[in-house]
């Protein structure tokens, strides 16, 4: 779960960097998705971590059924 949290955080930070680097009005958070960071950042971290956990659980269960 920690690795999926770290991976999701890196993807989120990369997206933030790209928004500031390539978005025409990057000087301000207004008119970008970052205006709603207080909802979107925790949601992205939680859903990414949950997806990593569910993927790991599915792989573990599939491996257990094969044995």
PQR file of N, CA, C, O and H, with PARSE charges and radii, in Angstrom:
ATOM      1  N   UNK A   1       0.820  -1.187   0.000 -0.4000 1.5000
ATOM      2  CA  UNK A   1       0.000   0.000   0.000 -0.0000 2.0000
ATOM      3  C   UNK A   1       0.869   1.258   0.000  0.5500 1.7000
ATOM      4  O   UNK A   1       0.506   2.273  -0.595 -0.5500 1.4000
ATOM      5  N   UNK A   2       2.001   1.184   0.661 -0.4000 1.5000
ATOM      6  CA  UNK A   2       2.877   2.353   0.699 -0.0000 2.0000
ATOM      7  C   UNK A   2       3.416   2.665  -0.689  0.5500 1.7000
ATOM      8  O   UNK A   2       3.496   3.830  -1.081 -0.5500 1.4000
ATOM      9  H   UNK A   2       2.297   0.359   1.144  0.4000 1.0000
ATOM     10  N   UNK A   3       3.782   1.636  -1.428 -0.4000 1.5000
ATOM     11  CA  UNK A   3       4.319   1.875  -2.776 -0.0000 2.0000
ATOM     12  C   UNK A   3       3.255   2.464  -3.700  0.5500 1.7000
ATOM     13  O   UNK A   3       3.570   3.319  -4.527 -0.5500 1.4000
ATOM     14  H   UNK A   3       3.717   0.690  -1.110  0.4000 1.0000
ATOM     15  N   UNK A   4       2.014   2.029  -3.576 -0.4000 1.5000
ATOM     16  CA  UNK A   4       0.964   2.611  -4.423 -0.0000 2.0000
ATOM     17  C   UNK A   4       0.667   4.049  -4.005  0.5500 1.7000
ATOM     18  O   UNK A   4       0.342   4.878  -4.855 -0.5500 1.4000
ATOM     19  H   UNK A   4       1.758   1.335  -2.903  0.4000 1.0000
ATOM     20  N   UNK A   5       0.771   4.359  -2.713 -0.4000 1.5000
ATOM     21  CA  UNK A   5       0.595   5.738  -2.257 -0.0000 2.0000
ATOM     22  C   UNK A   5       1.709   6.628  -2.803  0.5500 1.7000
ATOM     23  O   UNK A   5       1.449   7.736  -3.272 -0.5500 1.4000
ATOM     24  H   UNK A   5       1.035   3.686  -2.022  0.4000 1.0000
ATOM     25  N   UNK A   6       2.944   6.144  -2.741 -0.4000 1.5000
ATOM     26  CA  UNK A   6       4.076   6.920  -3.257 -0.0000 2.0000
ATOM     27  C   UNK A   6       3.955   7.106  -4.766  0.5500 1.7000
ATOM     28  O   UNK A   6       4.183   8.203  -5.276 -0.5500 1.4000
ATOM     29  H   UNK A   6       3.156   5.244  -2.360  0.4000 1.0000
ATOM     30  N   UNK A   7       3.601   6.048  -5.480 -0.4000 1.5000
ATOM     31  CA  UNK A   7       3.445   6.150  -6.926 -0.0000 2.0000
ATOM     32  C   UNK A   7       2.346   7.149  -7.296  0.5500 1.7000
ATOM     33  O   UNK A   7       2.518   7.953  -8.212 -0.5500 1.4000
ATOM     34  H   UNK A   7       3.416   5.156  -5.066  0.4000 1.0000
ATOM     35  N   UNK A   8       1.225   7.097  -6.589 -0.4000 1.5000
ATOM     36  CA  UNK A   8       0.133   8.028  -6.858 -0.0000 2.0000
ATOM     37  C   UNK A   8       0.560   9.462  -6.567  0.5500 1.7000
ATOM     38  O   UNK A   8       0.213  10.375  -7.315 -0.5500 1.4000
ATOM     39  H   UNK A   8       1.085   6.443  -5.845  0.4000 1.0000
ATOM     40  N   UNK A   9       1.307   9.665  -5.490 -0.4000 1.5000
ATOM     41  CA  UNK A   9       1.790  11.011  -5.168 -0.0000 2.0000
ATOM     42  C   UNK A   9       2.731  11.532  -6.245  0.5500 1.7000
ATOM     43  O   UNK A   9       2.678  12.710  -6.598 -0.5500 1.4000
ATOM     44  H   UNK A   9       1.589   8.923  -4.882  0.4000 1.0000
ATOM     45  N   UNK A  10       3.597  10.661  -6.772 -0.4000 1.5000
ATOM     46  CA  UNK A  10       4.515  11.075  -7.843 -0.0000 2.0000
ATOM     47  C   UNK A  10       3.741  11.428  -9.106  0.5500 1.7000
ATOM     48  O   UNK A  10       4.047  12.426  -9.758 -0.5500 1.4000
ATOM     49  H   UNK A  10       3.641   9.704  -6.485  0.4000 1.0000
ATOM     50  N   UNK A  11       2.760  10.638  -9.453 -0.4000 1.5000
ATOM     51  CA  UNK A  11       1.937  10.938 -10.631 -0.0000 2.0000
ATOM     52  C   UNK A  11       1.185  12.250 -10.431  0.5500 1.7000
ATOM     53  O   UNK A  11       1.094  13.053 -11.360 -0.5500 1.4000
ATOM     54  H   UNK A  11       2.511   9.827  -8.923  0.4000 1.0000
ATOM     55  N   UNK A  12       0.650  12.479  -9.242 -0.4000 1.5000
ATOM     56  CA  UNK A  12      -0.059  13.718  -8.949 -0.0000 2.0000
ATOM     57  C   UNK A  12       0.877  14.922  -9.034  0.5500 1.7000
ATOM     58  O   UNK A  12       0.511  15.946  -9.612 -0.5500 1.4000
ATOM     59  H   UNK A  12       0.724  11.827  -8.488  0.4000 1.0000
ATOM     60  N   UNK A  13       2.068  14.814  -8.471 -0.4000 1.5000
ATOM     61  CA  UNK A  13       3.029  15.915  -8.540 -0.0000 2.0000
ATOM     62  C   UNK A  13       3.508  16.167  -9.963  0.5500 1.7000
ATOM     63  O   UNK A  13       3.742  17.314 -10.343 -0.5500 1.4000
ATOM     64  H   UNK A  13       2.365  13.982  -8.002  0.4000 1.0000
ATOM     65  N   UNK A  14       3.654  15.112 -10.750 -0.4000 1.5000
ATOM     66  CA  UNK A  14       4.033  15.269 -12.155 -0.0000 2.0000
ATOM     67  C   UNK A  14       2.940  16.010 -12.918  0.5500 1.7000
ATOM     68  O   UNK A  14       3.233  16.857 -13.763 -0.5500 1.4000
ATOM     69  H   UNK A  14       3.464  14.180 -10.441  0.4000 1.0000
ATOM     70  N   UNK A  15       1.700  15.697 -12.627 -0.4000 1.5000
ATOM     71  CA  UNK A  15       0.584  16.376 -13.269 -0.0000 2.0000
ATOM     72  C   UNK A  15       0.516  17.840 -12.846  0.5500 1.7000
ATOM     73  O   UNK A  15       0.222  18.711 -13.665 -0.5500 1.4000
ATOM     74  H   UNK A  15       1.461  15.010 -11.941  0.4000 1.0000
ATOM     75  N   UNK A  16       0.787  18.113 -11.575 -0.4000 1.5000
ATOM     76  CA  UNK A  16       0.822  19.504 -11.108 -0.0000 2.0000
ATOM     77  C   UNK A  16       1.927  20.269 -11.821  0.5500 1.7000
ATOM     78  O   UNK A  16       1.716  21.398 -12.262 -0.5500 1.4000
ATOM     79  H   UNK A  16       1.026  17.405 -10.910  0.4000 1.0000
ATOM     80  N   UNK A  17       3.100  19.661 -11.936 -0.4000 1.5000
ATOM     81  CA  UNK A  17       4.205  20.307 -12.647 -0.0000 2.0000
ATOM     82  C   UNK A  17       3.829  20.593 -14.097  0.5500 1.7000
ATOM     83  O   UNK A  17       4.075  21.688 -14.602 -0.5500 1.4000
ATOM     84  H   UNK A  17       3.272  18.743 -11.578  0.4000 1.0000
ATOM     85  N   UNK A  18       3.236  19.615 -14.762 -0.4000 1.5000
ATOM     86  CA  UNK A  18       2.840  19.815 -16.155 -0.0000 2.0000
ATOM     87  C   UNK A  18       1.792  20.917 -16.287  0.5500 1.7000
ATOM     88  O   UNK A  18       1.803  21.673 -17.258 -0.5500 1.4000
ATOM     89  H   UNK A  18       3.036  18.725 -14.352  0.4000 1.0000
ATOM     90  N   UNK A  19       0.897  21.007 -15.320 -0.4000 1.5000
ATOM     91  CA  UNK A  19      -0.108  22.071 -15.353 -0.0000 2.0000
ATOM     92  C   UNK A  19       0.552  23.435 -15.273  0.5500 1.7000
ATOM     93  O   UNK A  19       0.208  24.341 -16.031 -0.5500 1.4000
ATOM     94  H   UNK A  19       0.889  20.392 -14.531  0.4000 1.0000
ATOM     95  N   UNK A  20       1.502  23.584 -14.353 -0.4000 1.5000
ATOM     96  CA  UNK A  20       2.185  24.874 -14.226 -0.0000 2.0000
ATOM     97  C   UNK A  20       3.108  25.153 -15.406  0.5500 1.7000
ATOM     98  O   UNK A  20       3.258  26.305 -15.812 -0.5500 1.4000
ATOM     99  H   UNK A  20       1.781  22.847 -13.737  0.4000 1.0000
ATOM    100  N   UNK A  21       3.726  24.116 -15.959 -0.4000 1.5000
ATOM    101  CA  UNK A  21       4.690  24.318 -17.033 -0.0000 2.0000
ATOM    102  C   UNK A  21       4.032  24.568 -18.389  0.5500 1.7000
ATOM    103  O   UNK A  21       4.556  25.346 -19.187 -0.5500 1.4000
ATOM    104  H   UNK A  21       3.604  23.180 -15.629  0.4000 1.0000
ATOM    105  N   UNK A  22       2.905  23.933 -18.666 -0.4000 1.5000
ATOM    106  CA  UNK A  22       2.342  23.969 -20.005 -0.0000 2.0000
ATOM    107  C   UNK A  22       0.979  24.640 -20.123  0.5500 1.7000
ATOM    108  O   UNK A  22       0.540  24.939 -21.233 -0.5500 1.4000
ATOM    109  H   UNK A  22       2.479  23.301 -18.018  0.4000 1.0000
ATOM    110  N   UNK A  23       0.312  24.880 -19.026 -0.4000 1.5000
ATOM    111  CA  UNK A  23      -1.002  25.509 -19.086 -0.0000 2.0000
ATOM    112  C   UNK A  23      -0.826  27.009 -19.322  0.5500 1.7000
ATOM    113  O   UNK A  23       0.017  27.624 -18.670 -0.5500 1.4000
ATOM    114  H   UNK A  23       0.669  24.638 -18.124  0.4000 1.0000
ATOM    115  N   UNK A  24      -1.582  27.613 -20.221 -0.4000 1.5000
ATOM    116  CA  UNK A  24      -1.368  29.021 -20.574 -0.0000 2.0000
ATOM    117  C   UNK A  24      -1.451  30.000 -19.403  0.5500 1.7000
ATOM    118  O   UNK A  24      -0.715  30.986 -19.381 -0.5500 1.4000
ATOM    119  H   UNK A  24      -2.267  27.113 -20.751  0.4000 1.0000
ATOM    120  N   UNK A  25      -2.315  29.755 -18.445 -0.4000 1.5000
ATOM    121  CA  UNK A  25      -2.445  30.660 -17.304 -0.0000 2.0000
ATOM    122  C   UNK A  25      -1.836  30.027 -16.059  0.5500 1.7000
ATOM    123  O   UNK A  25      -2.463  29.994 -15.001 -0.5500 1.4000
ATOM    124  H   UNK A  25      -2.913  28.954 -18.463  0.4000 1.0000
ATOM    125  N   UNK A  26      -0.627  29.532 -16.191 -0.4000 1.5000
ATOM    126  CA  UNK A  26      -0.018  28.786 -15.090 -0.0000 2.0000
ATOM    127  C   UNK A  26       0.404  29.665 -13.923  0.5500 1.7000
ATOM    128  O   UNK A  26       0.791  29.138 -12.880 -0.5500 1.4000
ATOM    129  H   UNK A  26      -0.118  29.559 -17.051  0.4000 1.0000
ATOM    130  N   UNK A  27       0.343  30.991 -14.060 -0.4000 1.5000
ATOM    131  CA  UNK A  27       0.740  31.874 -12.972 -0.0000 2.0000
ATOM    132  C   UNK A  27      -0.263  31.842 -11.818  0.5500 1.7000
ATOM    133  O   UNK A  27       0.061  32.267 -10.710 -0.5500 1.4000
ATOM    134  H   UNK A  27       0.028  31.420 -14.907  0.4000 1.0000
ATOM    135  N   UNK A  28      -1.452  31.353 -12.059 -0.4000 1.5000
ATOM    136  CA  UNK A  28      -2.500  31.369 -11.047 -0.0000 2.0000
ATOM    137  C   UNK A  28      -3.185  30.014 -10.993  0.5500 1.7000
ATOM    138  O   UNK A  28      -3.226  29.286 -11.985 -0.5500 1.4000
ATOM    139  H   UNK A  28      -1.716  31.007 -12.960  0.4000 1.0000
ATOM    140  N   UNK A  29      -3.720  29.683  -9.826 -0.4000 1.5000
ATOM    141  CA  UNK A  29      -4.457  28.426  -9.697 -0.0000 2.0000
ATOM    142  C   UNK A  29      -5.875  28.532 -10.226  0.5500 1.7000
ATOM    143  O   UNK A  29      -6.531  27.515 -10.450 -0.5500 1.4000
ATOM    144  H   UNK A  29      -3.686  30.274  -9.020  0.4000 1.0000
ATOM    145  N   UNK A  30      -6.353  29.744 -10.427 -0.4000 1.5000
ATOM    146  CA  UNK A  30      -7.699  29.922 -10.948 -0.0000 2.0000
ATOM    147  C   UNK A  30      -7.778  29.392 -12.374  0.5500 1.7000
ATOM    148  O   UNK A  30      -6.814  29.473 -13.136 -0.5500 1.4000
ATOM    149  H   UNK A  30      -5.820  30.571 -10.245  0.4000 1.0000
ATOM    150  N   UNK A  31      -8.903  28.867 -12.712 -0.4000 1.5000
ATOM    151  CA  UNK A  31      -9.172  28.318 -14.045 -0.0000 2.0000
ATOM    152  C   UNK A  31      -8.369  27.060 -14.333  0.5500 1.7000
ATOM    153  O   UNK A  31      -8.218  26.694 -15.498 -0.5500 1.4000
ATOM    154  H   UNK A  31      -9.686  28.801 -12.093  0.4000 1.0000
ATOM    155  N   UNK A  32      -7.861  26.401 -13.334 -0.4000 1.5000
ATOM    156  CA  UNK A  32      -7.224  25.096 -13.521 -0.0000 2.0000
ATOM    157  C   UNK A  32      -7.890  24.113 -12.568  0.5500 1.7000
ATOM    158  O   UNK A  32      -8.658  24.504 -11.690 -0.5500 1.4000
ATOM    159  H   UNK A  32      -7.984  26.699 -12.387  0.4000 1.0000
ATOM    160  N   UNK A  33      -7.589  22.850 -12.750 -0.4000 1.5000
ATOM    161  CA  UNK A  33      -8.126  21.836 -11.861 -0.0000 2.0000
ATOM    162  C   UNK A  33      -7.549  21.980 -10.451  0.5500 1.7000
ATOM    163  O   UNK A  33      -8.119  21.453  -9.495 -0.5500 1.4000
ATOM    164  H   UNK A  33      -6.964  22.532 -13.464  0.4000 1.0000
ATOM    165  N   UNK A  34      -6.429  22.683 -10.313 -0.4000 1.5000
ATOM    166  CA  UNK A  34      -5.800  22.849  -9.006 -0.0000 2.0000
ATOM    167  C   UNK A  34      -6.573  23.783  -8.079  0.5500 1.7000
ATOM    168  O   UNK A  34      -6.284  23.858  -6.885 -0.5500 1.4000
ATOM    169  H   UNK A  34      -5.965  23.110 -11.089  0.4000 1.0000
ATOM    170  N   UNK A  35      -7.543  24.485  -8.625 -0.4000 1.5000
ATOM    171  CA  UNK A  35      -8.383  25.332  -7.791 -0.0000 2.0000
ATOM    172  C   UNK A  35      -9.135  24.486  -6.759  0.5500 1.7000
ATOM    173  O   UNK A  35      -9.500  24.981  -5.693 -0.5500 1.4000
ATOM    174  H   UNK A  35      -7.777  24.424  -9.595  0.4000 1.0000
ATOM    175  N   UNK A  36      -9.361  23.230  -7.074 -0.4000 1.5000
ATOM    176  CA  UNK A  36     -10.093  22.312  -6.194 -0.0000 2.0000
ATOM    177  C   UNK A  36      -9.164  21.267  -5.579  0.5500 1.7000
ATOM    178  O   UNK A  36      -9.579  20.132  -5.346 -0.5500 1.4000
ATOM    179  H   UNK A  36      -9.065  22.827  -7.940  0.4000 1.0000
ATOM    180  N   UNK A  37      -7.926  21.636  -5.319 -0.4000 1.5000
ATOM    181  CA  UNK A  37      -6.930  20.708  -4.797 -0.0000 2.0000
ATOM    182  C   UNK A  37      -7.374  20.089  -3.481  0.5500 1.7000
ATOM    183  O   UNK A  37      -7.055  18.928  -3.221 -0.5500 1.4000
ATOM    184  H   UNK A  37      -7.589  22.558  -5.509  0.4000 1.0000
ATOM    185  N   UNK A  38      -8.093  20.816  -2.648 -0.4000 1.5000
ATOM    186  CA  UNK A  38      -8.483  20.321  -1.326 -0.0000 2.0000
ATOM    187  C   UNK A  38      -9.381  19.090  -1.407  0.5500 1.7000
ATOM    188  O   UNK A  38      -9.448  18.311  -0.455 -0.5500 1.4000
ATOM    189  H   UNK A  38      -8.352  21.759  -2.859  0.4000 1.0000
ATOM    190  N   UNK A  39     -10.064  18.907  -2.520 -0.4000 1.5000
ATOM    191  CA  UNK A  39     -10.845  17.690  -2.735 -0.0000 2.0000
ATOM    192  C   UNK A  39     -10.097  16.696  -3.611  0.5500 1.7000
ATOM    193  O   UNK A  39     -10.054  15.505  -3.303 -0.5500 1.4000
ATOM    194  H   UNK A  39     -10.009  19.540  -3.293  0.4000 1.0000
ATOM    195  N   UNK A  40      -9.512  17.176  -4.696 -0.4000 1.5000
ATOM    196  CA  UNK A  40      -8.931  16.290  -5.694 -0.0000 2.0000
ATOM    197  C   UNK A  40      -7.659  15.586  -5.228  0.5500 1.7000
ATOM    198  O   UNK A  40      -7.464  14.414  -5.551 -0.5500 1.4000
ATOM    199  H   UNK A  40      -9.547  18.143  -4.946  0.4000 1.0000
ATOM    200  N   UNK A  41      -6.793  16.263  -4.481 -0.4000 1.5000
ATOM    201  CA  UNK A  41      -5.541  15.636  -4.038 -0.0000 2.0000
ATOM    202  C   UNK A  41      -5.802  14.473  -3.075  0.5500 1.7000
ATOM    203  O   UNK A  41      -5.286  13.379  -3.305 -0.5500 1.4000
ATOM    204  H   UNK A  41      -6.952  17.215  -4.219  0.4000 1.0000
ATOM    205  N   UNK A  42      -6.583  14.664  -2.006 -0.4000 1.5000
ATOM    206  CA  UNK A  42      -6.856  13.509  -1.137 -0.0000 2.0000
ATOM    207  C   UNK A  42      -7.609  12.386  -1.860  0.5500 1.7000
ATOM    208  O   UNK A  42      -7.360  11.205  -1.619 -0.5500 1.4000
ATOM    209  H   UNK A  42      -7.003  15.553  -1.818  0.4000 1.0000
ATOM    210  N   UNK A  43      -8.527  12.768  -2.742 -0.4000 1.5000
ATOM    211  CA  UNK A  43      -9.271  11.758  -3.499 -0.0000 2.0000
ATOM    212  C   UNK A  43      -8.327  10.939  -4.375  0.5500 1.7000
ATOM    213  O   UNK A  43      -8.441   9.715  -4.433 -0.5500 1.4000
ATOM    214  H   UNK A  43      -8.729  13.727  -2.938  0.4000 1.0000
ATOM    215  N   UNK A  44      -7.398  11.608  -5.055 -0.4000 1.5000
ATOM    216  CA  UNK A  44      -6.443  10.903  -5.912 -0.0000 2.0000
ATOM    217  C   UNK A  44      -5.556   9.975  -5.084  0.5500 1.7000
ATOM    218  O   UNK A  44      -5.307   8.836  -5.480 -0.5500 1.4000
ATOM    219  H   UNK A  44      -7.306  12.603  -5.007  0.4000 1.0000
ATOM    220  N   UNK A  45      -5.083  10.453  -3.946 -0.4000 1.5000
ATOM    221  CA  UNK A  45      -4.226   9.623  -3.100 -0.0000 2.0000
ATOM    222  C   UNK A  45      -4.980   8.418  -2.540  0.5500 1.7000
ATOM    223  O   UNK A  45      -4.453   7.305  -2.524 -0.5500 1.4000
ATOM    224  H   UNK A  45      -5.285  11.378  -3.624  0.4000 1.0000
ATOM    225  N   UNK A  46      -6.201   8.637  -2.085 -0.4000 1.5000
ATOM    226  CA  UNK A  46      -6.982   7.520  -1.546 -0.0000 2.0000
ATOM    227  C   UNK A  46      -7.373   6.512  -2.621  0.5500 1.7000
ATOM    228  O   UNK A  46      -7.274   5.304  -2.403 -0.5500 1.4000
ATOM    229  H   UNK A  46      -6.629   9.541  -2.098  0.4000 1.0000
ATOM    230  N   UNK A  47      -7.811   6.993  -3.766 -0.4000 1.5000
ATOM    231  CA  UNK A  47      -8.229   6.056  -4.815 -0.0000 2.0000
ATOM    232  C   UNK A  47      -7.023   5.321  -5.400  0.5500 1.7000
ATOM    233  O   UNK A  47      -7.132   4.145  -5.747 -0.5500 1.4000
ATOM    234  H   UNK A  47      -7.891   7.973  -3.943  0.4000 1.0000
ATOM    235  N   UNK A  48      -5.884   5.989  -5.515 -0.4000 1.5000
ATOM    236  CA  UNK A  48      -4.680   5.311  -6.002 -0.0000 2.0000
ATOM    237  C   UNK A  48      -4.195   4.248  -5.044  0.5500 1.7000
ATOM    238  O   UNK A  48      -3.798   3.160  -5.461 -0.5500 1.4000
ATOM    239  H   UNK A  48      -5.795   6.945  -5.233  0.4000 1.0000
ATOM    240  N   UNK A  49      -4.227   4.560  -3.754 -0.4000 1.5000
ATOM    241  CA  UNK A  49      -3.814   3.585  -2.741 -0.0000 2.0000
ATOM    242  C   UNK A  49      -4.787   2.409  -2.690  0.5500 1.7000
ATOM    243  O   UNK A  49      -4.367   1.256  -2.592 -0.5500 1.4000
ATOM    244  H   UNK A  49      -4.551   5.443  -3.415  0.4000 1.0000
ATOM    245  N   UNK A  50      -6.071   2.700  -2.757 -0.4000 1.5000
ATOM    246  CA  UNK A  50      -7.074   1.631  -2.765 -0.0000 2.0000
ATOM    247  C   UNK A  50      -6.913   0.753  -4.002  0.5500 1.7000
ATOM    248  O   UNK A  50      -7.039  -0.468  -3.912 -0.5500 1.4000
ATOM    249  H   UNK A  50      -6.411   3.637  -2.836  0.4000 1.0000
ATOM    250  N   UNK A  51      -6.637   1.358  -5.154 -0.4000 1.5000
ATOM    251  CA  UNK A  51      -6.420   0.573  -6.375 -0.0000 2.0000
ATOM    252  C   UNK A  51      -5.200  -0.321  -6.266  0.5500 1.7000
ATOM    253  O   UNK A  51      -5.231  -1.466  -6.717 -0.5500 1.4000
ATOM    254  H   UNK A  51      -6.534   2.350  -5.228  0.4000 1.0000
ATOM    255  N   UNK A  52      -4.124   0.185  -5.673 -0.4000 1.5000
ATOM    256  CA  UNK A  52      -2.939  -0.639  -5.458 -0.0000 2.0000
ATOM    257  C   UNK A  52      -3.214  -1.798  -4.520  0.5500 1.7000
ATOM    258  O   UNK A  52      -2.765  -2.918  -4.760 -0.5500 1.4000
ATOM    259  H   UNK A  52      -4.099   1.115  -5.306  0.4000 1.0000
ATOM    260  N   UNK A  53      -3.950  -1.532  -3.456 -0.4000 1.5000
ATOM    261  CA  UNK A  53      -4.294  -2.593  -2.506 -0.0000 2.0000
ATOM    262  C   UNK A  53      -5.185  -3.649  -3.153  0.5500 1.7000
ATOM    263  O   UNK A  53      -4.961  -4.847  -2.979 -0.5500 1.4000
ATOM    264  H   UNK A  53      -4.315  -0.622  -3.261  0.4000 1.0000
ATOM    265  N   UNK A  54      -6.193  -3.203  -3.897 -0.4000 1.5000
ATOM    266  CA  UNK A  54      -7.095  -4.158  -4.547 -0.0000 2.0000
ATOM    267  C   UNK A  54      -6.371  -4.979  -5.610  0.5500 1.7000
ATOM    268  O   UNK A  54      -6.628  -6.174  -5.753 -0.5500 1.4000
ATOM    269  H   UNK A  54      -6.374  -2.229  -4.038  0.4000 1.0000
ATOM    270  N   UNK A  55      -5.472  -4.345  -6.350 -0.4000 1.5000
ATOM    271  CA  UNK A  55      -4.696  -5.082  -7.341 -0.0000 2.0000
ATOM    272  C   UNK A  55      -3.787  -6.116  -6.689  0.5500 1.7000
ATOM    273  O   UNK A  55      -3.671  -7.243  -7.171 -0.5500 1.4000
ATOM    274  H   UNK A  55      -5.263  -3.374  -6.233  0.4000 1.0000
ATOM    275  N   UNK A  56      -3.147  -5.730  -5.596 -0.4000 1.5000
ATOM    276  CA  UNK A  56      -2.295  -6.667  -4.868 -0.0000 2.0000
ATOM    277  C   UNK A  56      -3.116  -7.820  -4.302  0.5500 1.7000
ATOM    278  O   UNK A  56      -2.689  -8.973  -4.361 -0.5500 1.4000
ATOM    279  H   UNK A  56      -3.241  -4.814  -5.205  0.4000 1.0000
ATOM    280  N   UNK A  57      -4.288  -7.518  -3.755 -0.4000 1.5000
ATOM    281  CA  UNK A  57      -5.151  -8.564  -3.198 -0.0000 2.0000
ATOM    282  C   UNK A  57      -5.634  -9.521  -4.283  0.5500 1.7000
ATOM    283  O   UNK A  57      -5.677 -10.732  -4.071 -0.5500 1.4000
ATOM    284  H   UNK A  57      -4.635  -6.581  -3.706  0.4000 1.0000
ATOM    285  N   UNK A  58      -5.995  -8.983  -5.436 -0.4000 1.5000
ATOM    286  CA  UNK A  58      -6.444  -9.837  -6.538 -0.0000 2.0000
ATOM    287  C   UNK A  58      -5.322 -10.731  -7.023  0.5500 1.7000
ATOM    288  O   UNK A  58      -5.547 -11.907  -7.309 -0.5500 1.4000
ATOM    289  H   UNK A  58      -5.960  -7.998  -5.608  0.4000 1.0000
ATOM    290  N   UNK A  59      -4.116 -10.192  -7.120 -0.4000 1.5000
ATOM    291  CA  UNK A  59      -2.976 -11.005  -7.554 -0.0000 2.0000
ATOM    292  C   UNK A  59      -2.668 -12.082  -6.528  0.5500 1.7000
ATOM    293  O   UNK A  59      -2.370 -13.218  -6.896 -0.5500 1.4000
ATOM    294  H   UNK A  59      -3.933  -9.237  -6.887  0.4000 1.0000
ATOM    295  N   UNK A  60      -2.735 -11.741  -5.247 -0.4000 1.5000
ATOM    296  CA  UNK A  60      -2.466 -12.724  -4.188 -0.0000 2.0000
ATOM    297  C   UNK A  60      -3.512 -13.822  -4.201  0.5500 1.7000
ATOM    298  O   UNK A  60      -3.172 -14.995  -4.048 -0.5500 1.4000
ATOM    299  H   UNK A  60      -2.977 -10.817  -4.949  0.4000 1.0000
ATOM    300  N   UNK A  61      -4.796 -13.465  -4.382 -0.4000 1.5000
ATOM    301  CA  UNK A  61      -5.856 -14.460  -4.406 -0.0000 2.0000
ATOM    302  C   UNK A  61      -5.742 -15.362  -5.633  0.5500 1.7000
ATOM    303  O   UNK A  61      -5.985 -16.565  -5.542 -0.5500 1.4000
ATOM    304  H   UNK A  61      -5.073 -12.512  -4.507  0.4000 1.0000
ATOM    305  N   UNK A  62      -5.377 -14.795  -6.767 -0.4000 1.5000
ATOM    306  CA  UNK A  62      -5.195 -15.598  -7.977 -0.0000 2.0000
ATOM    307  C   UNK A  62      -4.030 -16.575  -7.816  0.5500 1.7000
ATOM    308  O   UNK A  62      -4.101 -17.725  -8.249 -0.5500 1.4000
ATOM    309  H   UNK A  62      -5.179 -13.818  -6.842  0.4000 1.0000
ATOM    310  N   UNK A  63      -2.962 -16.095  -7.187 -0.4000 1.5000
ATOM    311  CA  UNK A  63      -1.802 -16.946  -6.946 -0.0000 2.0000
ATOM    312  C   UNK A  63      -2.143 -18.070  -5.978  0.5500 1.7000
ATOM    313  O   UNK A  63      -1.666 -19.192  -6.145 -0.5500 1.4000
ATOM    314  H   UNK A  63      -2.905 -15.161  -6.836  0.4000 1.0000
ATOM    315  N   UNK A  64      -2.953 -17.789  -4.980 -0.4000 1.5000
ATOM    316  CA  UNK A  64      -3.339 -18.806  -4.002 -0.0000 2.0000
ATOM    317  C   UNK A  64      -4.229 -19.868  -4.649  0.5500 1.7000
ATOM    318  O   UNK A  64      -4.136 -21.041  -4.287 -0.5500 1.4000
ATOM    319  H   UNK A  64      -3.341 -16.877  -4.845  0.4000 1.0000
ATOM    320  N   UNK A  65      -5.077 -19.493  -5.583 -0.4000 1.5000
ATOM    321  CA  UNK A  65      -5.964 -20.453  -6.243 -0.0000 2.0000
ATOM    322  C   UNK A  65      -5.188 -21.373  -7.173  0.5500 1.7000
ATOM    323  O   UNK A  65      -5.578 -22.522  -7.380 -0.5500 1.4000
ATOM    324  H   UNK A  65      -5.152 -18.541  -5.878  0.4000 1.0000
ATOM    325  N   UNK A  66      -4.081 -20.868  -7.741 -0.4000 1.5000
ATOM    326  CA  UNK A  66      -3.281 -21.682  -8.657 -0.0000 2.0000
ATOM    327  C   UNK A  66      -2.469 -22.740  -7.908  0.5500 1.7000
ATOM    328  O   UNK A  66      -2.132 -23.781  -8.472 -0.5500 1.4000
ATOM    329  H   UNK A  66      -3.764 -19.935  -7.573  0.4000 1.0000
ATOM    330  N   UNK A  67      -2.164 -22.478  -6.668 -0.4000 1.5000
ATOM    331  CA  UNK A  67      -1.325 -23.412  -5.891 -0.0000 2.0000
ATOM    332  C   UNK A  67      -2.088 -24.581  -5.353  0.5500 1.7000
ATOM    333  O   UNK A  67      -1.511 -25.440  -4.685 -0.5500 1.4000
ATOM    334  H   UNK A  67      -2.437 -21.633  -6.210  0.4000 1.0000
TER
END
